[in-house]
Amino acid sequence: MKNAARTALVLAGAGAGAAVLRRLVSPPSDPRRGERWMVVTVNRPPMDVLPEGRPPTPLDEFGDALEITVRPAPGDRGTELAARLRETPSAAETSLPSRLAGEDPRQEVRRALREAKSLLETGEVLRSDAPPTAREDTIGGRIVGAASRRSGGEGVL
């Protein structure tokens, strides 16, 4: 019985690993992939989020390339600021290699949303300090420094 349980566990792990690998190598071909809204919740009333109908500076820099909506957040917890590109990016632009290289156009929209949230809530764009362990003269420091720089573009490592 123990061997059968181990075999089942190994097969389940291999199946899960294959599913993850398949998703990384060829993401699902969802034709609406580029049409998805990217949303942040801002701790401000809707009138403060779009004063005079103008989006915050980081989003305003996109001009007509972005579609922007504002609505009250659920539970009366601020305002949801949502944005998406008007033109759907190609599959090549949103592929894993493009994302890793920082060339996915949606990454800039995510960055602009985070900066807009920061500006609206604090009055400035907050940036994290370089970690004290990020000395570029060590291997570990180079890895931490690279991860910190990478997370600034999309908000995730």
C-alpha positions as CSV (number, residue, x, y, z in Angstrom):
1,M,0.0,0.0,0.0
2,K,2.9,2.4,0.8
3,N,4.4,1.9,-2.7
4,A,1.1,2.6,-4.4
5,A,0.7,5.8,-2.4
6,R,4.2,6.9,-3.3
7,T,3.6,6.1,-7.0
8,A,0.4,8.1,-7.0
9,L,2.1,11.0,-5.3
10,V,5.0,11.0,-7.8
11,L,2.6,10.8,-10.8
12,A,0.5,13.7,-9.4
13,G,3.6,15.8,-8.9
14,A,4.9,15.0,-12.4
15,G,1.5,15.9,-13.9
16,A,1.4,19.2,-12.0
17,G,5.0,20.0,-13.1
18,A,4.1,19.2,-16.7
19,A,1.1,21.5,-16.5
20,V,3.2,24.4,-15.1
21,L,5.9,23.8,-17.8
22,R,3.3,23.8,-20.6
23,R,1.9,27.1,-19.3
24,L,5.3,28.7,-19.2
25,V,6.4,27.5,-22.6
26,S,3.1,28.2,-24.4
27,P,0.6,30.4,-22.5
28,P,-3.0,29.7,-23.2
29,S,-4.2,31.4,-26.4
30,D,-6.9,33.6,-24.9
31,P,-7.9,36.1,-27.6
32,R,-9.0,38.6,-24.9
33,R,-5.6,38.4,-23.2
34,G,-4.8,42.0,-24.0
35,E,-8.3,43.3,-23.3
36,R,-8.1,42.6,-19.5
37,W,-8.4,45.5,-17.1
38,M,-5.6,46.2,-14.7
39,V,-7.0,47.6,-11.5
40,V,-5.7,49.3,-8.3
41,T,-7.7,50.4,-5.4
42,V,-6.9,54.0,-4.3
43,N,-7.8,55.2,-0.9
44,R,-9.4,58.4,-2.2
45,P,-12.9,59.4,-3.3
46,P,-13.7,59.1,-7.1
47,M,-13.6,62.9,-7.5
48,D,-10.0,63.0,-6.3
49,V,-8.9,60.2,-8.6
50,L,-10.0,61.9,-11.9
51,P,-10.0,65.6,-11.1
52,E,-11.5,67.6,-14.0
53,G,-11.8,64.3,-15.9
54,R,-8.0,64.0,-16.3
55,P,-6.2,60.9,-15.2
56,P,-3.1,61.1,-12.9
57,T,0.2,62.1,-14.6
58,P,1.6,58.5,-15.0
59,L,-1.5,57.4,-16.9
60,D,-2.0,60.7,-18.7
61,E,1.4,60.1,-20.4
62,F,-0.2,57.3,-22.5
63,G,-2.6,59.7,-24.1
64,D,-5.3,57.9,-26.1
65,A,-3.6,54.6,-26.0
66,L,-5.3,53.8,-22.7
67,E,-8.9,53.3,-21.7
68,I,-9.4,54.4,-18.1
69,T,-12.4,53.8,-15.8
70,V,-13.1,54.8,-12.2
71,R,-15.7,53.3,-9.9
72,P,-16.3,53.1,-6.2
73,A,-14.5,50.1,-4.6
74,P,-16.6,47.4,-3.0
75,G,-17.5,48.0,0.7
76,D,-16.9,51.8,0.4
77,R,-13.2,51.3,0.6
78,G,-11.9,53.9,-1.8
79,T,-12.0,53.9,-5.6
80,E,-11.0,51.4,-8.2
81,L,-8.8,52.9,-10.9
82,A,-8.8,50.6,-13.9
83,A,-6.8,50.8,-17.2
84,R,-6.2,48.8,-20.3
85,L,-4.6,49.2,-23.7
86,R,-7.0,50.2,-26.5
87,E,-5.0,48.1,-28.9
88,T,-4.6,44.5,-28.0
89,P,-0.9,43.6,-28.0
90,S,0.3,40.8,-30.2
91,A,1.1,37.3,-28.8
92,A,4.8,38.0,-29.4
93,E,4.7,41.2,-27.3
94,T,3.0,39.4,-24.4
95,S,5.1,36.2,-24.6
96,L,7.3,35.0,-21.7
97,P,10.6,36.1,-23.3
98,S,9.1,39.6,-23.9
99,R,7.9,39.8,-20.3
100,L,11.3,38.7,-19.0
101,A,13.0,41.3,-21.1
102,G,10.6,44.0,-19.9
103,E,9.2,44.6,-23.4
104,D,5.5,43.6,-22.7
105,P,3.5,46.9,-23.1
106,R,1.2,45.8,-20.3
107,Q,4.1,46.1,-17.8
108,E,4.3,49.9,-18.4
109,V,0.5,50.1,-17.7
110,R,1.0,48.3,-14.4
111,R,3.9,50.5,-13.5
112,A,1.8,53.6,-14.3
113,L,-1.1,52.4,-12.2
114,R,1.1,51.8,-9.2
115,E,2.7,55.2,-9.6
116,A,-0.7,56.9,-10.0
117,K,-1.9,55.1,-6.8
118,S,1.2,56.3,-4.9
119,L,0.8,59.9,-6.2
120,L,-2.9,60.0,-5.3
121,E,-2.4,58.6,-1.8
122,T,0.9,60.2,-0.7
123,G,1.6,63.0,-3.2
124,E,4.8,61.4,-4.5
125,V,6.0,58.2,-6.2
126,L,7.5,56.0,-3.5
127,R,10.5,53.9,-4.4
128,S,12.0,51.2,-2.2
129,D,15.5,51.8,-0.9
130,A,18.2,49.5,-2.2
131,P,18.6,46.6,0.2
132,P,21.8,46.9,2.3
133,T,22.8,43.4,1.0
134,A,22.8,44.5,-2.6
135,R,26.5,45.2,-2.8
136,E,27.4,44.7,-6.4
137,D,30.8,43.2,-5.5
138,T,29.3,39.9,-4.3
139,I,27.3,37.2,-6.2
140,G,24.5,37.4,-3.7
141,G,24.4,41.2,-3.9
142,R,24.2,41.1,-7.7
143,I,21.3,38.7,-7.5
144,V,19.4,40.8,-4.9
145,G,20.1,44.0,-6.9
146,A,18.9,42.4,-10.2
147,A,15.7,41.1,-8.5
148,S,15.1,44.6,-7.0
149,R,15.5,46.3,-10.3
150,R,13.3,43.7,-12.0
151,S,10.4,44.1,-9.5
152,G,10.3,47.8,-10.1
153,G,9.1,47.3,-13.7
154,E,6.1,45.1,-13.1
155,G,5.7,45.0,-9.4
156,V,6.6,41.3,-9.1
157,L,9.7,39.3,-9.3
